[in-house]
């Protein structure tokens, strides 16, 4: 019987010596099967490689597509102009905070350091010019010399200027503004509230008074946190006349400023 198997001579098996028939599978069909199987594997590997390359190529392209487009110079200038207009077109400003003042409590006394507070309101006629009303306060301990009253400590003194005047913005930018102010008014001085009944002038202090002329000039340095909200630093000079002469004092204020309302166009 022939089942499609063909005899072949094989020295390796040595079956011929026993007179046994030697059979083999159809080699051509086996080779075709192996070739087809290898081709399928090769196609799958090639397809996987193509997919991987496509994914890797798509990642940077996708990241690049998500990257924000660079702003043109014209658009940037227009955006900054809108922000400046939005920031400085408010009608009102209110602010307040603390500060520091170097103050002379008497003609022959050393200057003492004081903790200060301030609060003001400004009405703007236009984006640059405004009218400011301000109240300040300073608290410190005066340095007294030898005396016959047994005051061997540093009595507390305080001053309260009330002033008003113009404010003018010199520079207006998106993130900051620089302005100047000149204020004038009167100041209250309390110099004998902590002297155990001893009159202030007997210890070398200025006389306590309810109203003496005062004036101040300085800078407003505003750092804009938002168009309607800013942090302010204001170095200033304060002139007082408690002793019938002009006393020169200097310090700075810092705090927060809130803007609201709109100027009419």
Helices and strands as residue ranges (DSSP letters): G 16-18, H 27-66, H 73-88, E 92-104, E 111-124, E 129-141, E 156-172, E 176-190, G 200-203, E 209-226, E 229-240, E 247-260
